[in-house]
Amino acid sequence: MIIRNFQIGKAGAELSGWLHPDYSSERESAFSSRPAVIICPGGGYAFHSVIEEDEAMGALYAAGFDVFSLHYSTGELIAESEPEAELAQAVSFLRHMAPELGLNGKVAVMGFSAGGHLSASLGCHWTDFGDNCRPDCLVLCYPVISMGKLGHEGSTLALCHGDEERVRRFSLENADVSCCPPAFIWHSQEDELVDVRNSMLFHCRLVEAGRPCEFHMFQTGVHGMAAGDEAGGLPDCSRLWLPLARVWLSSVLSFGNNTLI
């Protein structure tokens, strides 16, 4: 494993990557160049949930992807640097650095909870930043979508500071999704912190706009369960999201073996 760390944006957001060594001379052509997956952990825009990034990074790296985590601005730093702009810069940066890092230029974004909101925000608003900042696809894990009554109060307060204009911009259930990249969304009905209707609203928005999307709603599973490690005593069905997402990513990014085996 090759570990690389980069600073993104004026507030010093950190982009940390796990990259595979160059096996292109030994491996089949499907693995000779790799897409990047940027993981945005949750934490209500107040902190970063380490368990979410670590579990997902490990699983996706083992599946052959080059994986990065983005520690975007949270809390008081949001006044200095917009997390959405930092994620846009991270996508553009990895495309620019693709030859040096051994990437193929395709960049997916995976976000959990508030990180899912951040990922979906860039999916809706990437035209504000330019074509090079458009993710190739999104994986949204129990995402915050609304900044209204169905959303997560802490995320809304941390991101919008009571500014009604920001509340409108980041209430993604009302966003223009006509240019949104393909999206994979999953959530559990039992989520006690972020109402599953957040995901349902965004999925409906994408369907209405004719955008490619896949949505899995599990009955059981707690908020913040990340990869659903069996050791955590989480339901078998909810743990299925990760192999399903991996298959979907492989298909959308035309990478590797897109089977469940």
C-alpha positions in Angstrom: 0.0 0.0 0.0 1.2 3.5 -0.9 -0.1 6.3 1.4 -0.2 9.9 0.1 -1.5 13.0 1.9 -2.4 16.3 0.3 -3.7 19.6 1.5 -6.8 20.9 -0.2 -8.2 24.5 0.0 -7.3 27.5 2.0 -8.4 26.0 5.4 -6.1 23.0 5.0 -8.6 20.2 4.3 -6.7 16.9 4.2 -7.0 14.4 1.4 -5.5 11.1 2.4 -5.1 8.3 -0.1 -4.4 4.5 -0.1 -3.0 3.6 -3.5 -2.0 0.3 -4.9 1.5 -0.3 -6.2 1.8 -0.5 -10.0 0.9 -4.1 -10.9 0.0 -3.2 -14.5 2.7 -5.5 -15.9 1.4 -8.5 -13.9 -2.4 -8.0 -13.8 -5.1 -8.2 -16.3 -5.9 -5.1 -18.2 -9.1 -4.4 -16.2 -6.9 -3.6 -13.2 -4.1 -1.8 -15.0 -5.5 1.6 -14.2 -7.7 2.4 -11.3 -10.5 4.8 -10.5 -10.4 6.9 -7.3 -13.1 6.9 -4.7 -13.2 9.9 -2.3 -14.9 9.1 1.0 -16.5 11.9 3.0 -17.2 10.8 6.5 -20.1 12.0 8.5 -20.2 13.9 11.8 -22.9 16.5 11.4 -20.5 19.0 9.8 -19.0 19.3 13.4 -16.4 16.5 13.3 -15.3 13.5 11.2 -16.5 9.9 11.9 -13.3 7.9 11.7 -15.1 4.5 11.8 -17.0 5.4 8.6 -13.9 6.3 6.6 -11.7 3.5 7.9 -14.2 0.6 7.3 -15.2 1.8 3.8 -11.6 2.6 2.8 -10.4 -0.9 3.8 -13.2 -2.7 1.9 -12.9 -0.7 -1.3 -9.1 -0.9 -1.3 -9.4 -4.7 -1.0 -11.7 -4.6 -4.0 -9.0 -2.9 -6.1 -10.0 0.7 -5.9 -7.6 3.5 -5.0 -9.3 5.2 -2.1 -9.1 8.6 -0.5 -10.7 10.2 2.5 -11.4 13.9 2.7 -11.3 15.7 6.0 -13.3 18.7 4.8 -13.8 21.8 6.9 -16.2 21.4 9.9 -17.4 23.6 12.8 -16.0 27.1 12.9 -13.7 26.4 9.9 -16.8 26.4 7.6 -16.8 30.2 7.9 -13.4 30.2 6.3 -13.8 27.5 3.7 -16.8 25.9 2.1 -16.8 22.1 2.3 -18.5 21.8 -1.1 -15.7 23.8 -2.7 -13.1 21.6 -1.0 -14.7 18.4 -2.3 -14.9 20.0 -5.8 -11.2 20.9 -5.5 -10.4 17.3 -4.4 -12.1 15.8 -7.4 -10.3 18.2 -9.8 -7.0 17.6 -8.0 -7.2 13.8 -8.5 -8.0 14.2 -12.1 -5.0 16.6 -12.6 -2.7 14.2 -10.6 -4.0 11.0 -12.3 -0.9 10.3 -14.4 1.4 10.8 -11.4 -0.7 8.7 -9.0 -1.5 5.9 -11.5 -5.2 6.7 -11.7 -7.4 6.5 -14.8 -9.1 9.9 -14.2 -12.4 8.6 -13.0 -13.5 9.8 -9.6 -16.4 8.6 -7.5 -17.5 10.2 -4.3 -18.9 8.3 -1.3 -20.4 10.1 1.6 -21.9 9.1 5.0 -24.6 11.1 6.8 -23.5 14.7 6.6 -20.7 13.5 4.3 -23.5 12.1 2.1 -25.1 15.5 2.1 -21.7 17.0 1.0 -21.4 14.4 -1.8 -25.0 15.0 -3.0 -24.4 18.8 -2.9 -21.5 18.6 -5.3 -23.6 16.2 -7.4 -26.2 18.9 -7.7 -23.9 22.0 -7.8 -20.8 20.9 -9.7 -21.7 23.2 -12.6 -20.8 26.1 -10.2 -17.2 24.8 -10.1 -16.5 23.5 -13.6 -16.6 20.3 -15.6 -13.4 19.0 -14.1 -15.1 19.0 -10.6 -17.9 16.7 -11.7 -17.8 13.3 -9.9 -18.3 10.3 -12.2 -20.8 8.9 -9.7 -22.1 9.2 -6.1 -22.6 6.7 -3.3 -24.8 8.2 -0.6 -24.9 6.3 2.7 -27.8 7.3 5.0 -27.4 10.9 3.7 -28.7 14.1 5.2 -30.6 15.7 2.2 -32.9 18.2 3.7 -32.0 21.3 5.7 -35.7 21.5 6.8 -37.7 19.5 9.4 -36.8 16.1 7.9 -33.1 16.8 8.0 -30.6 16.7 10.9 -30.8 19.8 13.0 -27.1 19.8 14.0 -25.9 19.5 10.4 -28.2 22.4 9.3 -27.0 24.6 12.1 -23.3 23.8 11.5 -23.5 24.3 7.7 -26.0 27.1 7.4 -25.6 29.1 10.6 -29.3 30.2 10.4 -28.7 31.8 7.0 -31.9 31.2 5.0 -30.2 31.6 1.7 -27.8 28.8 2.6 -30.7 26.7 3.9 -32.3 27.0 0.5 -29.1 26.2 -1.4 -28.4 23.1 0.6 -32.0 21.7 0.8 -31.2 19.2 -1.9 -34.8 17.8 -2.0 -35.5 21.0 -4.0 -32.3 21.1 -6.0 -32.0 21.0 -9.8 -30.7 17.5 -10.3 -30.8 17.5 -14.1 -27.0 17.2 -14.3 -26.5 15.0 -11.3 -24.1 12.1 -11.8 -25.4 8.5 -11.4 -26.2 7.8 -7.8 -26.3 4.8 -5.4 -28.3 5.5 -2.3 -29.0 3.4 0.8 -30.6 4.0 4.1 -32.4 2.0 6.9 -36.0 2.6 7.9 -35.0 2.3 11.6 -32.4 5.2 11.3 -33.1 7.2 14.5 -31.0 10.2 13.6 -31.5 11.0 9.9 -35.0 10.2 8.7 -35.0 7.7 5.8 -37.3 10.1 3.9 -34.2 12.2 3.2 -33.0 9.4 0.9 -36.5 8.8 -0.5 -36.9 12.4 -1.4 -33.6 12.6 -3.2 -34.3 9.3 -5.0 -37.7 10.6 -6.2 -36.1 13.8 -7.4 -33.6 11.9 -9.5 -36.3 9.6 -10.9 -38.4 12.6 -11.8 -35.4 14.1 -13.7 -34.6 10.8 -15.5 -31.2 10.5 -13.8 -29.7 7.0 -13.3 -29.9 5.9 -9.7 -30.2 2.9 -7.5 -31.9 3.0 -4.1 -31.8 0.4 -1.3 -33.9 0.8 1.8 -33.3 -1.7 4.6 -35.7 -2.2 7.4 -33.1 -2.6 10.1 -29.9 -0.8 10.9 -28.7 2.0 13.1 -27.4 5.4 12.0 -23.6 5.5 11.6 -23.2 1.8 11.1 -20.7 2.3 8.3 -19.7 -0.9 6.7 -21.9 -2.9 9.0 -19.1 -5.0 10.4 -20.5 -8.3 11.7 -18.7 -7.9 15.0 -20.9 -4.9 15.7 -24.0 -7.2 15.9 -25.7 -5.4 13.0 -28.4 -7.0 10.8 -27.2 -9.3 8.0 -29.4 -7.5 5.5 -28.0 -4.1 6.2 -24.4 -5.4 5.7 -25.3 -6.1 2.1 -25.0 -2.4 1.1 -21.3 -2.6 0.7 -21.1 -5.5 -1.8 -24.0 -4.0 -3.6 -22.3 -0.6 -3.8 -19.0 -2.2 -4.9 -20.8 -4.1 -7.8 -22.5 -0.9 -8.8 -19.3 1.2 -8.7 -17.5 -1.5 -10.8 -20.2 -1.3 -13.4 -20.6 2.5 -13.6 -16.8 3.0 -13.6 -16.2 0.1 -16.0 -13.6 -1.4 -13.6 -12.7 -4.9 -12.6 -15.1 -7.7 -11.8 -18.7 -6.5 -11.3 -20.0 -9.6 -9.5 -20.9 -10.2 -5.9 -18.3 -13.0 -5.6 
